[in-house]
Amino acid sequence: MNLGLLALVLAFGAAGWLLFRMARGGAGADAGNMTLLKGVAFLVIAAALFAAKLWPLAFMTIVAAAAVTGIETWRDRIIREDRAREAAPVPQSEMKPGEAASVLGVPETAGAEEIKAAHRKLIGALHPDKGGTDYLAAKINDARDVLLRRIDGGGAAGEGGGSGTP
């Protein structure tokens, strides 16, 4: 049995095992194994080319498989990072007036108009629709609400009421 035929048998065996594992719906049914299955398919083609003694074509197939796998792995990692960034936690704890003043860049003794103006300026630059994040917008809104409640003596927050973005 020559080396090309042995490679072909091994590649078909690996492909069959992966297909069986994916058909069961167990741990093998995720996107990572789909990429692996594509890689095995490339190896089957390369093995067939090796068996036919077409070494240059087999080598090019292996290089193409490596490139495709690398690109898919990179793309999946970027997508996971983007989803993780979009799912950033929204602040849960109540902000202290000193921290709120620091976030808005106003003194703790600032009046309602100064707080609203600072909020408008920051939210205009850091709103999620303008490239900011939900986390930053929530922090800015919380800071505004904390300072306005302090001024109103615990009453309703001003502009936009609550912690939603305006």
DSSP file (Angstrom, degrees, kcal/mol; ACC not computed):
  #  RESIDUE AA STRUCTURE BP1 BP2  ACC     N-H-->O    O-->H-N    N-H-->O    O-->H-N    TCO  KAPPA ALPHA  PHI   PSI    X-CA   Y-CA   Z-CA
    1    1 A M              0   0    0      0, 0.0     2,-0.1     0, 0.0     0, 0.0   0.000 360.0 360.0 360.0 126.0    0.0    0.0    0.0
    2    2 A N     >  -     0   0    0      1,-0.1     4,-1.9    49,-0.0     5,-0.2  -0.333 360.0-105.9 -84.4 169.9    1.6    3.3   -1.0
    3    3 A L  H  > S+     0   0    0      1,-0.2     4,-2.4     2,-0.2     5,-0.2   0.846 116.5  54.8 -64.1 -37.9    1.6    6.5    1.1
    4    4 A G  H  > S+     0   0    0     46,-0.3     4,-2.0     2,-0.2    47,-0.5   0.901 108.8  47.5 -64.2 -41.8   -1.0    8.3   -1.0
    5    5 A L  H  > S+     0   0    0      2,-0.2     4,-2.2     1,-0.2    -1,-0.2   0.889 111.2  51.4 -67.8 -39.0   -3.5    5.5   -0.6
    6    6 A L  H  X S+     0   0    0     -4,-1.9     4,-2.4     2,-0.2    -2,-0.2   0.911 109.7  50.1 -62.7 -42.5   -2.9    5.4    3.1
    7    7 A A  H  X S+     0   0    0     -4,-2.4     4,-2.4     1,-0.2    -2,-0.2   0.894 109.8  51.8 -62.2 -39.5   -3.4    9.1    3.4
    8    8 A L  H  X S+     0   0    0     -4,-2.0     4,-2.3    39,-0.3    -2,-0.2   0.915 109.9  47.8 -64.3 -43.6   -6.7    8.7    1.4
    9    9 A V  H  X S+     0   0    0     -4,-2.2     4,-2.2     1,-0.2    -2,-0.2   0.924 113.4  48.0 -63.9 -45.2   -8.0    6.0    3.8
   10   10 A L  H  X S+     0   0    0     -4,-2.4     4,-2.4     2,-0.2    -2,-0.2   0.902 111.6  50.0 -63.0 -41.8   -7.1    8.1    6.9
   11   11 A A  H  X S+     0   0    0     -4,-2.4     4,-2.4     2,-0.2    -2,-0.2   0.916 111.9  47.2 -65.1 -43.1   -8.7   11.2    5.5
   12   12 A F  H  X S+     0   0    0     -4,-2.3     4,-2.5     2,-0.2    -1,-0.2   0.883 111.4  52.3 -65.9 -36.7  -11.9    9.4    4.7
   13   13 A G  H  X S+     0   0    0     -4,-2.2     4,-2.4    -5,-0.2    -2,-0.2   0.921 110.5  47.2 -63.2 -44.2  -11.9    7.8    8.1
   14   14 A A  H  X S+     0   0    0     -4,-2.4     4,-2.4     2,-0.2    -2,-0.2   0.903 112.5  49.9 -64.2 -41.4  -11.5   11.2    9.8
   15   15 A A  H  X S+     0   0    0     -4,-2.4     4,-2.6     2,-0.2    -2,-0.2   0.918 111.4  48.6 -64.2 -43.0  -14.3   12.7    7.7
   16   16 A G  H  X S+     0   0    0     -4,-2.5     4,-2.5     2,-0.2    -2,-0.2   0.920 111.1  50.0 -63.1 -43.6  -16.6    9.8    8.5
   17   17 A W  H  X S+     0   0    0     -4,-2.4     4,-2.4     2,-0.2    -2,-0.2   0.919 112.4  47.4 -60.7 -44.4  -15.9   10.1   12.2
   18   18 A L  H  X S+     0   0    0     -4,-2.4     4,-2.6     2,-0.2     5,-0.2   0.918 112.3  49.1 -64.8 -42.9  -16.6   13.8   12.2
   19   19 A L  H  X S+     0   0    0     -4,-2.6     4,-2.4     2,-0.2    -2,-0.2   0.911 111.8  49.2 -63.0 -41.4  -19.8   13.4   10.2
   20   20 A F  H  X S+     0   0    0     -4,-2.5     4,-1.5     2,-0.2    -1,-0.2   0.924 112.4  48.2 -61.9 -44.5  -21.0   10.7   12.6
   21   21 A R  H  X>S+     0   0    0     -4,-2.4     5,-0.9     1,-0.2     4,-0.5   0.888 113.7  46.3 -63.9 -40.5  -20.2   12.9   15.6
   22   22 A M  H ><5S+     0   0    0     -4,-2.6     3,-0.8     1,-0.2    -1,-0.2   0.861 108.2  56.4 -71.2 -35.3  -22.0   15.9   14.1
   23   23 A A  H 3<5S+     0   0    0     -4,-2.4    -1,-0.2     1,-0.3    -2,-0.2   0.833 101.0  58.0 -66.3 -31.9  -25.1   13.8   13.1
   24   24 A R  H 3<5S-     0   0    0     -4,-1.5    -1,-0.3    -5,-0.2    -2,-0.2   0.720 105.0-133.5 -69.5 -19.7  -25.5   12.7   16.8
   25   25 A G  T <<5 +     0   0    0     -3,-0.8    -3,-0.1    -4,-0.5     4,-0.1   0.636  61.9 128.3  77.7  13.1  -25.8   16.4   17.7
   26   26 A G  S > <S-     0   0    0     -5,-0.9     3,-1.5     2,-0.1    -1,-0.1   0.400  83.7 -43.3 -76.4-143.1  -23.3   16.0   20.6
   27   27 A A  T 3  S+     0   0    0      1,-0.3     3,-0.4     2,-0.1     6,-0.1   0.623 130.6  69.2 -65.3 -12.3  -20.3   18.1   21.2
   28   28 A G  T 3  S+     0   0    0     -7,-0.5    -1,-0.3     1,-0.2    -6,-0.1   0.307  74.2  85.9 -91.5  11.3  -19.4   18.0   17.5
   29   29 A A    <   +     0   0    0     -3,-1.5    -1,-0.2    -8,-0.1     2,-0.2   0.017  67.1 101.9-102.8  28.9  -22.3   20.1   16.3
   30   30 A D  S  > S-     0   0    0     -3,-0.4     4,-1.2     1,-0.1     3,-0.5  -0.534  85.9 -99.7-106.9 176.9  -20.8   23.5   16.7
   31   31 A A  H  > S+     0   0    0      1,-0.2     4,-1.9     2,-0.2     5,-0.2   0.822 117.7  62.0 -65.2 -32.3  -19.2   26.0   14.2
   32   32 A G  H  > S+     0   0    0      1,-0.2     4,-1.8     2,-0.2    -1,-0.2   0.882 104.7  47.4 -62.2 -38.0  -15.6   24.9   15.2
   33   33 A N  H  > S+     0   0    0     -3,-0.5     4,-2.5     2,-0.2    -1,-0.2   0.771 105.5  58.9 -76.4 -24.4  -16.3   21.4   14.0
   34   34 A M  H  X S+     0   0    0     -4,-1.2     4,-2.1     2,-0.2    -2,-0.2   0.916 107.5  47.2 -65.6 -41.0  -17.8   22.7   10.8
   35   35 A T  H  X S+     0   0    0     -4,-1.9     4,-2.1     2,-0.2    -2,-0.2   0.911 112.4  49.9 -63.6 -41.6  -14.4   24.4   10.1
   36   36 A L  H  X S+     0   0    0     -4,-1.8     4,-2.4     1,-0.2    -2,-0.2   0.890 108.3  52.9 -63.2 -39.9  -12.7   21.2   11.1
   37   37 A L  H  X S+     0   0    0     -4,-2.5     4,-2.3     2,-0.2    -1,-0.2   0.900 107.9  50.6 -63.6 -40.2  -14.9   19.2    8.7
   38   38 A K  H  X S+     0   0    0     -4,-2.1     4,-2.2     2,-0.2    -1,-0.2   0.904 109.7  51.4 -62.6 -39.9  -14.0   21.6    5.9
   39   39 A G  H  X S+     0   0    0     -4,-2.1     4,-2.1     1,-0.2    -2,-0.2   0.907 109.0  49.7 -62.5 -41.6  -10.4   21.0    6.7
   40   40 A V  H  X S+     0   0    0     -4,-2.4     4,-2.3     2,-0.2    -1,-0.2   0.885 108.2  54.0 -64.5 -38.3  -10.9   17.3    6.6
   41   41 A A  H  X S+     0   0    0     -4,-2.3     4,-2.0     1,-0.2    -1,-0.2   0.915 108.4  49.1 -62.2 -41.9  -12.6   17.7    3.2
   42   42 A F  H  X S+     0   0    0     -4,-2.2     4,-2.7     1,-0.2    -1,-0.2   0.903 110.3  51.5 -62.0 -40.1   -9.5   19.6    1.9
   43   43 A L  H  X S+     0   0    0     -4,-2.1     4,-3.0     2,-0.2    -2,-0.2   0.866 106.3  54.0 -66.5 -35.3   -7.3   16.8    3.3
   44   44 A V  H  X S+     0   0    0     -4,-2.3     4,-2.4     2,-0.2    -1,-0.2   0.926 110.7  46.6 -62.0 -44.1   -9.4   14.2    1.4
   45   45 A I  H  X S+     0   0    0     -4,-2.0     4,-2.1     2,-0.2    -2,-0.2   0.932 113.6  48.1 -63.3 -44.7   -8.9   16.1   -1.8
   46   46 A A  H  X S+     0   0    0     -4,-2.7     4,-2.6     1,-0.2    -2,-0.2   0.908 110.7  51.6 -62.2 -41.3   -5.1   16.4   -1.0
   47   47 A A  H  X S+     0   0    0     -4,-3.0     4,-2.7     1,-0.2   -39,-0.3   0.904 108.6  50.9 -63.1 -40.4   -4.9   12.7   -0.2
   48   48 A A  H  X S+     0   0    0     -4,-2.4     4,-1.6     1,-0.2    -1,-0.2   0.895 111.2  48.5 -63.1 -38.8   -6.6   11.8   -3.5
   49   49 A L  H  <>S+     0   0    0     -4,-2.1     5,-3.2     2,-0.2    -2,-0.2   0.883 110.4  51.0 -68.6 -37.8   -4.1   14.0   -5.3
   50   50 A F  H ><5S+     0   0    0     -4,-2.6     3,-1.7     3,-0.2   -46,-0.3   0.929 109.1  51.3 -61.7 -44.1   -1.2   12.4   -3.4
   51   51 A A  H 3<5S+     0   0    0     -4,-2.7    -1,-0.2   -47,-0.5    -2,-0.2   0.841 109.5  49.8 -62.3 -33.3   -2.6    8.9   -4.4
   52   52 A A  T 3<5S-     0   0    0     -4,-1.6    -1,-0.3    -5,-0.2    -2,-0.2   0.360 117.4-116.8 -86.0   5.4   -2.7   10.1   -8.1
   53   53 A K  T < 5S+     0   0    0     -3,-1.7     2,-0.6     1,-0.2    -3,-0.2   0.831  71.7 138.0  61.0  35.9    0.9   11.3   -7.7
   54   54 A L     >< +     0   0    0     -5,-3.2     4,-2.2     1,-0.2     3,-0.3  -0.580  20.5 164.9-104.9  66.6   -0.1   14.9   -8.3
   55   55 A W  H  >  +     0   0    0     -2,-0.6     4,-2.6     1,-0.2     5,-0.2   0.857  67.1  52.3 -57.4 -44.9    2.2   16.3   -5.6
   56   56 A P  H  > S+     0   0    0      0, 0.0     4,-2.2     0, 0.0    -1,-0.2   0.917 112.5  45.8 -62.2 -40.6    2.2   20.0   -6.6
   57   57 A L  H  > S+     0   0    0     -3,-0.3     4,-2.1     2,-0.2    -2,-0.2   0.890 112.2  51.6 -67.8 -37.9   -1.7   20.1   -6.7
   58   58 A A  H  X S+     0   0    0     -4,-2.2     4,-2.1     2,-0.2    -1,-0.2   0.913 110.0  49.4 -63.1 -42.7   -1.9   18.3   -3.4
   59   59 A F  H  X S+     0   0    0     -4,-2.6     4,-2.2     1,-0.2    -2,-0.2   0.916 110.5  49.8 -63.4 -43.1    0.6   20.8   -1.8
   60   60 A M  H  X S+     0   0    0     -4,-2.2     4,-2.4     1,-0.2    -1,-0.2   0.866 109.0  53.4 -64.3 -35.3   -1.5   23.7   -3.2
   61   61 A T  H  X S+     0   0    0     -4,-2.1     4,-2.4     2,-0.2    -1,-0.2   0.908 108.5  48.9 -64.8 -41.9   -4.6   22.2   -1.7
   62   62 A I  H  X S+     0   0    0     -4,-2.1     4,-2.2     2,-0.2    -2,-0.2   0.906 111.5  49.4 -64.8 -41.3   -3.0   21.9    1.7
   63   63 A V  H  X S+     0   0    0     -4,-2.2     4,-2.2     2,-0.2    -2,-0.2   0.915 111.5  49.2 -63.3 -42.7   -1.9   25.5    1.5
   64   64 A A  H  X S+     0   0    0     -4,-2.4     4,-2.7     2,-0.2     5,-0.2   0.893 109.6  52.2 -63.7 -39.6   -5.4   26.6    0.5
   65   65 A A  H  X S+     0   0    0     -4,-2.4     4,-2.6     1,-0.2     5,-0.2   0.914 109.4  49.3 -62.8 -42.5   -6.9   24.6    3.4
   66   66 A A  H  X S+     0   0    0     -4,-2.2     4,-2.4     2,-0.2    -1,-0.2   0.903 112.4  48.2 -63.3 -41.0   -4.6   26.3    5.9
   67   67 A A  H  X S+     0   0    0     -4,-2.2     4,-2.4     2,-0.2    -2,-0.2   0.932 113.0  46.7 -65.9 -45.6   -5.5   29.7    4.5
   68   68 A V  H  X S+     0   0    0     -4,-2.7     4,-2.5     2,-0.2     5,-0.2   0.924 114.0  48.1 -62.5 -45.2   -9.3   29.1    4.6
   69   69 A T  H  X S+     0   0    0     -4,-2.6     4,-2.5    -5,-0.2    -1,-0.2   0.911 111.9  50.0 -63.3 -42.7   -9.0   27.7    8.1
   70   70 A G  H  X S+     0   0    0     -4,-2.4     4,-2.3    -5,-0.2    -2,-0.2   0.910 111.9  47.3 -61.9 -43.4   -7.0   30.6    9.3
   71   71 A I  H  X S+     0   0    0     -4,-2.4     4,-2.7     2,-0.2    -2,-0.2   0.919 113.5  47.7 -65.7 -43.8   -9.4   33.2    7.8
   72   72 A E  H  X S+     0   0    0     -4,-2.5     4,-2.5     2,-0.2    -2,-0.2   0.893 112.2  49.6 -65.7 -39.0  -12.4   31.4    9.3
   73   73 A T  H  X S+     0   0    0     -4,-2.5     4,-2.0    -5,-0.2    -1,-0.2   0.926 112.8  47.1 -64.4 -44.3  -10.8   31.2   12.7
   74   74 A W  H  X S+     0   0    0     -4,-2.3     4,-2.3    -5,-0.2    -2,-0.2   0.923 112.8  49.5 -62.0 -45.6   -9.8   34.9   12.6
   75   75 A R  H  X S+     0   0    0     -4,-2.7     4,-2.4     1,-0.2    -2,-0.2   0.914 110.6  49.6 -62.1 -43.9  -13.4   35.8   11.5
   76   76 A D  H  X S+     0   0    0     -4,-2.5     4,-2.4     1,-0.2    -1,-0.2   0.889 110.5  50.7 -62.7 -39.3  -15.0   33.8   14.3
   77   77 A R  H  X S+     0   0    0     -4,-2.0     4,-2.3     2,-0.2    -1,-0.2   0.912 110.7  48.8 -65.2 -42.4  -12.7   35.4   16.9
   78   78 A I  H  X S+     0   0    0     -4,-2.3     4,-2.4     2,-0.2    -2,-0.2   0.912 111.3  50.0 -63.8 -42.5  -13.6   38.9   15.7
   79   79 A I  H  X S+     0   0    0     -4,-2.4     4,-2.3     2,-0.2    -2,-0.2   0.921 110.8  49.4 -62.9 -44.0  -17.3   38.1   15.8
   80   80 A R  H  X S+     0   0    0     -4,-2.4     4,-2.2     1,-0.2    -2,-0.2   0.908 111.3  49.5 -60.7 -42.5  -17.0   36.7   19.3
   81   81 A E  H  X S+     0   0    0     -4,-2.3     4,-2.2     2,-0.2    -2,-0.2   0.900 110.5  50.2 -64.8 -40.6  -15.1   39.8   20.5
   82   82 A D  H  X S+     0   0    0     -4,-2.4     4,-2.3     2,-0.2    -2,-0.2   0.913 111.3  48.3 -64.0 -42.3  -17.7   42.1   18.9
   83   83 A R  H  X S+     0   0    0     -4,-2.3     4,-1.5     1,-0.2    -1,-0.2   0.891 111.5  49.9 -65.2 -38.7  -20.6   40.3   20.6
   84   84 A A  H  < S+     0   0    0     -4,-2.2    -1,-0.2     1,-0.2    -2,-0.2   0.888 111.0  49.5 -66.2 -38.4  -18.8   40.4   24.0
   85   85 A R  H >< S+     0   0    0     -4,-2.2     3,-1.1     1,-0.2    -2,-0.2   0.888 110.0  50.7 -68.2 -38.8  -18.2   44.1   23.5
   86   86 A E  H 3< S+     0   0    0     -4,-2.3    -1,-0.2     1,-0.3    -2,-0.2   0.804 106.2  56.5 -67.6 -28.4  -21.9   44.7   22.7
   87   87 A A  T 3< S+     0   0    0     -4,-1.5    -1,-0.3    -5,-0.2    -2,-0.1  -0.012  76.2 151.3 -94.0  29.8  -23.0   42.8   25.8
   88   88 A A    <   -     0   0    0     -3,-1.1    -3,-0.1     1,-0.1     2,-0.0  -0.343  54.0-100.4 -61.7 141.3  -21.0   45.0   28.2
   89   89 A P        -     0   0    0      0, 0.0    -1,-0.1     0, 0.0     3,-0.0  -0.337  28.3-128.4 -67.5 143.0  -22.6   45.1   31.6
   90   90 A V        -     0   0    0      1,-0.1    45,-0.1    -3,-0.1    46,-0.1  -0.736  39.8 -94.2 -87.0 137.5  -24.7   48.1   32.5
   91   91 A P        -     0   0    0      0, 0.0    -1,-0.1     0, 0.0    51,-0.0  -0.241  42.0-177.9 -56.6 137.5  -23.7   49.7   35.8
   92   92 A Q        +     0   0    0      2,-0.1     2,-0.1    -3,-0.0     3,-0.0   0.744  51.1  80.9-108.2 -32.6  -25.8   48.3   38.7
   93   93 A S  S    S-     0   0    0      1,-0.1     2,-0.3     0, 0.0     0, 0.0  -0.447  86.3-101.3 -83.7 153.1  -24.7   50.2   41.8
   94   94 A E        -     0   0    0     -2,-0.1     2,-0.2     1,-0.1    -1,-0.1  -0.529  38.3-127.3 -71.8 131.3  -25.8   53.7   42.8
   95   95 A M        -     0   0    0     -2,-0.3    -1,-0.1    47,-0.1    44,-0.0  -0.549  17.9-123.2 -80.4 142.5  -23.2   56.3   42.0
   96   96 A K     >  -     0   0    0     -2,-0.2     4,-2.6     1,-0.1     3,-0.2  -0.532  24.7-113.4 -80.5 152.2  -22.1   58.7   44.7
   97   97 A P  H  > S+     0   0    0      0, 0.0     4,-2.6     0, 0.0     5,-0.2   0.858 116.6  54.0 -56.6 -36.9  -22.5   62.4   44.0
   98   98 A G  H  > S+     0   0    0      2,-0.2     4,-1.8     1,-0.2     5,-0.1   0.915 111.3  44.4 -63.8 -42.3  -18.7   62.9   43.9
   99   99 A E  H  > S+     0   0    0     -3,-0.2     4,-2.5     2,-0.2    -1,-0.2   0.899 112.6  52.5 -67.6 -40.6  -18.3   60.2   41.3
  100  100 A A  H  X S+     0   0    0     -4,-2.6     4,-2.1     1,-0.2    -2,-0.2   0.917 109.4  48.7 -61.6 -43.8  -21.3   61.6   39.3
  101  101 A A  H  X>S+     0   0    0     -4,-2.6     5,-2.1     1,-0.2     4,-1.4   0.892 111.2  51.1 -63.2 -38.8  -19.8   65.1   39.3
  102  102 A S  H  <5S+     0   0    0     -4,-1.8    -2,-0.2     2,-0.2    -1,-0.2   0.897 108.0  51.9 -65.0 -41.1  -16.4   63.6   38.2
  103  103 A V  H  <5S+     0   0    0     -4,-2.5    -2,-0.2     1,-0.2    -1,-0.2   0.920 116.4  39.3 -61.8 -44.0  -18.1   61.7   35.3
  104  104 A L  H  <5S-     0   0    0     -4,-2.1    -1,-0.2    -5,-0.2    -2,-0.2   0.637 108.6-124.1 -83.0 -13.7  -19.8   64.9   34.0
  105  105 A G  T  <5S+     0   0    0     -4,-1.4    -3,-0.2     1,-0.3    -4,-0.1   0.845  70.1 119.3  75.1  32.9  -16.8   67.1   34.7
  106  106 A V  S   <S-     0   0    0     -5,-2.1    -1,-0.3    -6,-0.2    -2,-0.1  -0.861  70.3 -95.8-123.7 160.0  -18.8   69.6   36.9
  107  107 A P    >   -     0   0    0      0, 0.0     3,-2.0     0, 0.0    -1,-0.0  -0.398  35.6-114.1 -70.7 157.0  -18.3   70.6   40.5
  108  108 A E  T 3  S+     0   0    0      1,-0.3    -9,-0.0    -2,-0.1    -8,-0.0   0.765 117.7  55.8 -61.1 -24.5  -20.4   68.7   43.1
  109  109 A T  T 3  S+     0   0    0     -8,-0.0    -1,-0.3     2,-0.0     0, 0.0   0.265  80.8 135.8 -92.4  11.4  -22.2   72.0   43.8
  110  110 A A    <   -     0   0    0     -3,-2.0     2,-0.1     1,-0.1    -4,-0.0  -0.210  52.7-119.7 -62.4 150.4  -23.2   72.6   40.2
  111  111 A G     >  -     0   0    0      1,-0.1     4,-2.3    40,-0.0     5,-0.2  -0.315  29.1 -97.5 -84.6 172.3  -26.7   73.7   39.4
  112  112 A A  H  > S+     0   0    0      1,-0.2     4,-2.7     2,-0.2     5,-0.2   0.883 122.2  50.3 -59.5 -42.7  -29.3   71.9   37.3
  113  113 A E  H  > S+     0   0    0      1,-0.2     4,-2.4     2,-0.2    -1,-0.2   0.902 111.0  48.6 -65.4 -40.7  -28.6   73.9   34.1
  114  114 A E  H  > S+     0   0    0      2,-0.2     4,-2.2     1,-0.2    -1,-0.2   0.892 112.8  48.8 -66.1 -39.1  -24.8   73.2   34.4
  115  115 A I  H  X S+     0   0    0     -4,-2.3     4,-2.5     2,-0.2    -2,-0.2   0.927 112.7  47.4 -64.9 -45.7  -25.5   69.5   35.0
  116  116 A K  H  X S+     0   0    0     -4,-2.7     4,-2.7     2,-0.2    -2,-0.2   0.888 112.0  50.1 -64.7 -38.7  -27.9   69.3   32.0
  117  117 A A  H  X S+     0   0    0     -4,-2.4     4,-2.2     2,-0.2    -1,-0.2   0.915 112.1  46.9 -66.3 -42.3  -25.4   71.2   29.7
  118  118 A A  H  X S+     0   0    0     -4,-2.2     4,-2.4     2,-0.2     5,-0.2   0.901 112.9  50.3 -65.3 -40.0  -22.5   68.9   30.7
  119  119 A H  H  X S+     0   0    0     -4,-2.5     4,-3.1     2,-0.2     5,-0.3   0.937 110.0  49.7 -61.9 -47.5  -24.8   65.8   30.2
  120  120 A R  H  X S+     0   0    0     -4,-2.7     4,-1.8     1,-0.2    -2,-0.2   0.906 111.9  49.1 -58.3 -42.6  -25.8   67.1   26.7
  121  121 A K  H  X S+     0   0    0     -4,-2.2     4,-1.1     2,-0.2    -1,-0.2   0.934 116.6  40.5 -64.2 -47.1  -22.2   67.7   25.7
  122  122 A L  H  X S+     0   0    0     -4,-2.4     4,-2.6     1,-0.2     3,-0.5   0.931 115.7  48.0 -69.4 -46.0  -21.0   64.3   26.9
  123  123 A I  H  X S+     0   0    0     -4,-3.1     4,-1.1     1,-0.2    -1,-0.2   0.835 107.1  58.9 -67.5 -29.9  -23.9   62.2   25.6
  124  124 A G  H  < S+     0   0    0     -4,-1.8    -1,-0.2    -5,-0.3    -2,-0.2   0.846 115.5  35.1 -63.5 -33.4  -23.7   64.0   22.3
  125  125 A A  H  < S+     0   0    0     -4,-1.1    -2,-0.2    -3,-0.5    -1,-0.2   0.786 127.0  35.8 -89.8 -30.1  -20.1   62.7   21.9
  126  126 A L  H  < S+     0   0    0     -4,-2.6     7,-0.3    -5,-0.1    11,-0.2   0.223  78.3 130.1-114.7  14.1  -20.4   59.3   23.5
  127  127 A H    ><> -     0   0    0     -4,-1.1     5,-2.3    -5,-0.2     3,-2.1  -0.408  67.8-118.9 -65.6 144.4  -23.9   58.1   22.6
  128  128 A P  G > 5S+     0   0    0      0, 0.0     3,-1.3     0, 0.0    -1,-0.1   0.817 114.7  59.8 -55.6 -31.3  -24.0   54.6   21.1
  129  129 A D  G 3 5S+     0   0    0      1,-0.3    -2,-0.1     2,-0.1     4,-0.0   0.682 107.1  47.5 -69.8 -16.2  -25.4   55.9   17.9
  130  130 A K  G < 5S-     0   0    0     -3,-2.1    -1,-0.3     3,-0.0    -3,-0.1   0.088 135.3 -79.7-113.1  22.1  -22.2   58.1   17.5
  131  131 A G  T < 5S+     0   0    0     -3,-1.3    -2,-0.1     1,-0.3    -5,-0.1   0.354  95.1 117.1 101.2  -5.9  -19.6   55.4   18.3
  132  132 A G      < -     0   0    0     -5,-2.3    -1,-0.3    -9,-0.1     2,-0.3  -0.128  62.6-107.1 -80.3-174.1  -19.9   55.3   22.1
  133  133 A T     >  -     0   0    0     -7,-0.3     4,-2.2     1,-0.1     5,-0.2  -0.762  16.7-117.8-114.9 162.6  -21.0   52.3   24.1
  134  134 A D  H  > S+     0   0    0     -2,-0.3     4,-2.5     1,-0.2     5,-0.2   0.866 115.4  57.4 -62.2 -36.1  -24.1   51.5   26.0
  135  135 A Y  H  > S+     0   0    0      2,-0.2     4,-2.3     1,-0.2    -1,-0.2   0.939 108.0  44.8 -61.6 -48.6  -22.0   51.3   29.2
  136  136 A L  H  > S+     0   0    0      1,-0.2     4,-2.6     2,-0.2     5,-0.2   0.919 113.3  50.3 -63.6 -43.0  -20.7   54.9   28.8
  137  137 A A  H  X S+     0   0    0     -4,-2.2     4,-2.5   -11,-0.2    -1,-0.2   0.907 111.0  49.6 -61.8 -40.9  -24.1   56.2   28.0
  138  138 A A  H  X S+     0   0    0     -4,-2.5     4,-2.6     2,-0.2    -1,-0.2   0.904 111.0  49.3 -65.2 -40.9  -25.6   54.5   31.0
  139  139 A K  H  X S+     0   0    0     -4,-2.3     4,-2.5     2,-0.2    -2,-0.2   0.923 112.1  48.1 -63.1 -44.1  -22.8   55.9   33.3
  140  140 A I  H  X S+     0   0    0     -4,-2.6     4,-2.1     2,-0.2    -2,-0.2   0.921 113.7  46.9 -63.7 -44.1  -23.4   59.4   31.9
  141  141 A N  H  X S+     0   0    0     -4,-2.5     4,-2.6     2,-0.2    -2,-0.2   0.899 111.9  50.8 -64.9 -40.5  -27.1   59.2   32.4
  142  142 A D  H  X S+     0   0    0     -4,-2.6     4,-2.8     2,-0.2    -2,-0.2   0.913 108.7  51.9 -62.5 -41.6  -26.7   57.8   35.9
  143  143 A A  H  X S+     0   0    0     -4,-2.5     4,-2.2     1,-0.2     5,-0.2   0.924 111.0  47.6 -61.0 -44.5  -24.4   60.7   36.8
  144  144 A R  H  X S+     0   0    0     -4,-2.1     4,-2.5     1,-0.2     5,-0.2   0.936 113.0  48.6 -60.4 -46.7  -27.0   63.2   35.6
  145  145 A D  H  X S+     0   0    0     -4,-2.6     4,-2.4     1,-0.2     5,-0.2   0.903 110.4  50.6 -62.6 -42.8  -29.8   61.5   37.5
  146  146 A V  H  X S+     0   0    0     -4,-2.8     4,-1.8     1,-0.2    -1,-0.2   0.935 114.0  44.0 -61.5 -46.8  -27.8   61.3   40.8
  147  147 A L  H  X S+     0   0    0     -4,-2.2     4,-1.7    -5,-0.2    -2,-0.2   0.890 114.6  48.4 -69.0 -38.4  -26.9   65.0   40.7
  148  148 A L  H  X S+     0   0    0     -4,-2.5     4,-2.9    -5,-0.2     7,-0.2   0.872 110.2  52.0 -70.6 -35.0  -30.3   66.1   39.7
  149  149 A R  H  X>S+     0   0    0     -4,-2.4     5,-3.5    -5,-0.2     4,-0.8   0.885 107.5  53.4 -64.8 -37.3  -31.9   64.0   42.4
  150  150 A R  H  <5S+     0   0    0     -4,-1.8     3,-0.3    -5,-0.2    -2,-0.2   0.902 113.2  43.1 -63.0 -40.5  -29.6   65.6   44.9
  151  151 A I  H  <5S+     0   0    0     -4,-1.7    -2,-0.2     1,-0.2    -1,-0.2   0.924 116.2  46.4 -70.6 -45.2  -30.7   69.1   43.8
  152  152 A D  H  <5S-     0   0    0     -4,-2.9    -1,-0.2    -5,-0.1    -2,-0.2   0.509 115.0-114.2 -77.5  -3.7  -34.4   68.2   43.6
  153  153 A G  T  <5S-     0   0    0     -4,-0.8    -3,-0.2    -3,-0.3    -4,-0.1   0.876  80.5 -38.1  73.0  37.1  -34.2   66.5   47.0
  154  154 A G  S   <S+     0   0    0     -5,-3.5    -1,-0.2     1,-0.2    -5,-0.1   0.508 107.3 132.1  94.2   3.8  -35.0   63.0   45.7
  155  155 A G        -     0   0    0     -6,-0.4    -1,-0.2    -7,-0.2    -3,-0.1   0.058  66.9 -51.3 -75.9-167.4  -37.5   64.0   43.1
  156  156 A A        -     0   0    0      1,-0.1    -1,-0.2    -4,-0.1    -4,-0.1  -0.345  60.9-108.9 -68.7 146.5  -37.6   62.9   39.5
  157  157 A A        -     0   0    0      1,-0.1   -12,-0.1    -3,-0.1    -1,-0.1  -0.353  37.1-117.9 -70.4 157.4  -34.5   63.3   37.4
  158  158 A G  S >  S+     0   0    0    -14,-0.2     3,-2.9     1,-0.1     4,-0.1   0.382  73.6  19.7 -74.2-148.8  -34.5   65.9   34.7
  159  159 A E  T 3  S+     0   0    0      1,-0.3    -1,-0.1     2,-0.1     3,-0.0   0.251 132.6   8.2 -20.3 116.3  -34.3   65.7   31.0
  160  160 A G  T 3  S-     0   0    0      1,-0.1    -1,-0.3     6,-0.1     4,-0.3   0.193 101.1-126.8  88.6 -16.7  -35.1   62.2   29.6
  161  161 A G  S <  S+     0   0    0     -3,-2.9     3,-0.4    -4,-0.1     2,-0.2   0.846  70.9  15.9  41.2 111.9  -36.3   61.1   33.1
  162  162 A G  S    S-     0   0    0      1,-0.2   -17,-0.1    -4,-0.1    -1,-0.1  -0.540 111.0 -55.9  96.4-164.4  -34.6   57.9   34.3
  163  163 A S  S    S+     0   0    0     -2,-0.2   -22,-0.2   -19,-0.1   -21,-0.2   0.266  92.6 114.1-104.3  13.5  -31.5   56.3   32.9
  164  164 A G  S    S-     0   0    0     -3,-0.4     0, 0.0    -4,-0.3     0, 0.0  -0.424  75.1-100.4 -76.0 159.4  -32.4   55.9   29.3
  165  165 A T              0   0    0      1,-0.1    -1,-0.1    -2,-0.1    -5,-0.1  -0.551 360.0 360.0 -79.8 147.4  -30.5   57.8   26.7
  166  166 A P              0   0    0      0, 0.0    -1,-0.1     0, 0.0    -6,-0.1   0.512 360.0 360.0 -68.1 360.0  -32.2   61.0   25.4
